[in-house]
Amino acid sequence: MGRGFPDEVIDQIREAADIVEVIGRYVNLSPSGRVFKGLCPFHPEKTPSFIVNPERRIFKCFGCGQGGNVFTFLMSQAGLSFPEAVEELARSYGVPLPRAEVSPQERRRHQRRERTYQLLAQAAAFFSDRLWSRAGSPARAYLLERGIPNRVAKRYGLGWAEDGWEGLTSHFRKNGVGPEALQEAGLVSPRRSGQGHYDRFRGRLIFPIRDHQGRVAAFGGRTISGGKEPKYLNSPETEIFKKGRILYGYHEALPAIRHRRRMVVVEGYLDCLSLAAHGLEGVVATMGTSLTGTQVKAMRGLGLEVVLVYDGDLAGLQAARRAQEIFHTEGVQARIASLPAGQDPDDFVRSRGLEAFEAELERAKPMDGFVIDAVLDRPLATPEDKADAVRELAPILSRIASPVAQADYVRQVAGRLGVTQEVVLSALSRTRPGGSPRARTESLVRRIENQGRLRPDRRFVAALVNTPACRLALLEAGVEGVMTDPLCQKVAREAARLTARDPGWDPARLMDQLDDPETELVVSLLEEIEIEDEAAYTGELVAKVERLTRENLKSDIRRRAAEADRAGDWEENLRLMEMLRSIGRGEIPDNNQSGGR
């Protein structure tokens, strides 16, 4: 069983799923011979080292070593458990799925998630129906006033929540859905009295928030009239909605993002919709909050240009500084377009048009230069002002990975402040993390020593994974018995089990049976070996297994002989010493002989 599913079903899903298509949802892939290449979504890089091999149904990054199969990729990028990844792929590729043998907790979690998705989809349909009914005329009038035509409202699935306490609750009650399930989905809230529930969204324009698969995961709501209520209200975080993971409009914008290889990031729902209404595609929104590392990480594998659009006020500058730290941490390049103070993208494009907005995007500055200029553009007349600026800029400069770019910015900062470059570099050096050179060297030595101790086991695993002919010979020779590393032993054990069913299995099938540590080991050894003479290579490894088997046997016999000597059992001691001499002559005793009396 593959973690609760029959092995044959896992095999069927893996063979049906197009790993290039699945990974291509998150990474821009280009054909390169028999494989596809792209920028790794797991670590920062400028030159593609991420490979997808459709024949072997695996992926691997030769930069960071991350790799796996279609299931492990979806688990990592979409935040799914293994059963959820299996079910998602089975649904996408039309593979019938039998009932999985999962734990009761996992089954309940899956049922909650599926129920939540279903309720949110039904709620989205309800809100949309209300928008286009007579009851939605105030919301439609508001959209027209804001310049959002019907075609855009329908494309993004906008809706309307009427100004009543139980409109949605009553709708679901008629369909047999109780308030507890609705609360779990973030659609209703409990009354303070503890008696009953009320609709979370009331008198609001509704914005469905979709995940990468296009499923409604949450809602945003905006009031269309003044009042004491907050202007915007989002769904609370649920099992399927984590605000810091999703960008509004991403699913709708993805085709244009891929086509133009550019993503424009704004802050609000209406900014995103207004730009779409004016013909600018490939725009997403952060739902009024700061960008998170998870959101930025999702941009990395797409290998595209990212342009952040901020208001030109203090809040916009602060947001740009926070973004610079996150983008550098995740290794993603970006530019920043700053609009005139007091204008957001919606205001700007409606007053000055799309052409002017596109011009602002073209004039967008590299993120580092923008943030540095923001510090230097304020009054810096006194030595204290300049010292504060240097202290403020030191961590900003330290995040710049390119030595050339960093040196150039240091020169610019020194010149504009009227100080020497040494002053800036001195402040910069105090911000750099990392321990002493000696500590780093000692750490490297320890890693090398550990790799040396595990090397024979890793050679055996590399042969099991990469060479089917050698695989059979090693397993027959008892390779698992001579391994000392537990991870390698588990891989060998699963390899033996798979080989008994199908000697020609591929690595992707093996990974289905392994946990993360063993999968990472297999990935690190994929195609690590180049064999000119397979027979000679196999003979060498089998001989090594036989030699290690003899050495292990001799060590065991010596241990038992010493125990017999200490116990005064001279007869047993002599018998075991004779066995040692037999092994030295190349004779291997049978199990009855070596097992004692």
Secondary structure, DSSP 8 states (H G I E B T S, - for coil): -BTTB-HHHHHHHHHHS-HHHHHHTTS--EEETTEEEE--SSS--SS--EEEETTTTEEEETTT--EE-HHHHHHHHH---HHHHHHHHHHHTT---------HHHHHHHHHHHHHHHHHHHHHHHHHHHHTSGGGHHHHHHHHHTT--HHHHHHTT-EEE-SSSSHHHHHHHHTT--HHHHHHTTSEEE-TTSS-EEES--SEEEEEEE-TTS-EEEEEEEESS-SSS-SEEE----SS--GGG--BTHHHHHHHHHHHTEEEEESSHHHHHHHHHTT--SEEE-TTS---HHHHHHHHTTT-EEEEEE-SSHHHHHHHHHHHHHHHHHT---EEEE--TT--HHHHHHHH-HHHHHHHHHT-EEHHHHHHHHHHTS---SHHHHHHHHHHHHHHHHT---HHHHHHHHHHHHHHHT--HHHHHHHHHTT-----HHHHHHHHHHHHHHHHHHHHHHHHHHHHHH-HHHHHHHHHHTHHHH---HHHHHHHHHHHHHHHH-TT--HHHHHHTS-HHHHHHHHHHTT----S-HHHHHHHHHHHHHHHHHHHHHHHHHHHHHHHHHHT-HHHHHHHHHHHHHHHTT----HHHHT--
